[in-house]
Amino acid sequence: GKNRVLFRVWPRDPKGKTITASSLRGKEAANGIDLWGATLYDFYYVLRAPDVKNYLTISTGSRLAKWMVNS
């Protein structure tokens, strides 16, 4: 595989809900990889809990958008 460096951060509402494990999926690659993006601009670091600054996860814009609509 290839190594990539993420450089974007998804802004969070400081009073927003904590992102928990979920079966929601965004766009997927044809081979079934659940985190897919056309470019590196589609990947984000996101704070799972807005008040815990070191609790980061990697996600994609499409997956985060689904989470926001369904939360």
C-alpha positions as CSV (number, residue, x, y, z in Angstrom):
1,G,0.0,0.0,0.0
2,K,0.9,3.6,-0.2
3,N,1.4,6.0,2.7
4,R,-0.4,9.3,2.5
5,V,-0.3,12.4,4.8
6,L,-3.7,13.9,5.9
7,F,-3.7,17.6,6.2
8,R,-7.4,18.6,6.6
9,V,-9.4,18.8,9.8
10,W,-13.2,18.6,10.0
11,P,-14.5,21.5,12.2
12,R,-16.7,20.4,15.1
13,D,-19.4,22.1,17.1
14,P,-17.8,22.5,20.5
15,K,-21.1,21.3,22.1
16,G,-21.7,18.6,19.5
17,K,-22.4,14.9,20.1
18,T,-19.6,12.4,20.4
19,I,-19.1,10.3,17.3
20,T,-19.5,6.7,18.3
21,A,-18.9,3.5,16.3
22,S,-21.5,3.3,13.6
23,S,-22.6,1.1,10.7
24,L,-23.0,4.2,8.6
25,R,-20.8,4.1,5.5
26,G,-19.9,6.7,3.0
27,K,-18.7,6.2,-0.5
28,E,-16.7,3.0,-0.9
29,A,-14.0,1.7,-3.2
30,A,-14.9,-1.0,-5.6
31,N,-12.8,-3.5,-3.6
32,G,-14.9,-2.8,-0.4
33,I,-12.6,-0.4,1.4
34,D,-15.0,1.7,3.4
35,L,-12.9,4.9,3.5
36,W,-12.7,6.1,-0.1
37,G,-12.0,9.5,-1.5
38,A,-11.2,10.7,-5.0
39,T,-8.3,12.9,-3.6
40,L,-6.6,13.6,-0.4
41,Y,-9.0,16.5,0.0
42,D,-11.7,14.0,0.8
43,F,-10.1,12.7,4.0
44,Y,-10.2,14.4,7.3
45,Y,-9.0,14.2,10.9
46,V,-12.0,14.7,13.1
47,L,-12.4,15.0,16.9
48,R,-14.7,12.2,18.0
49,A,-15.5,14.1,21.2
50,P,-15.2,17.9,20.7
51,D,-14.0,18.4,24.3
52,V,-11.2,15.8,24.1
53,K,-8.5,17.4,21.9
54,N,-6.4,14.3,21.3
55,Y,-9.2,11.9,20.5
56,L,-8.8,12.0,16.7
57,T,-10.0,9.6,14.0
58,I,-9.7,9.6,10.2
59,S,-12.9,9.8,8.1
60,T,-14.1,10.9,4.8
61,G,-16.5,13.8,3.9
62,S,-19.2,11.4,2.6
63,R,-19.2,9.4,5.8
64,L,-19.2,12.5,8.1
65,A,-22.1,13.9,6.0
66,K,-24.1,10.8,6.6
67,W,-23.4,10.8,10.3
68,M,-24.5,14.5,10.5
69,V,-27.8,13.7,8.7
70,N,-28.5,10.7,10.9
71,S,-27.5,12.0,14.3
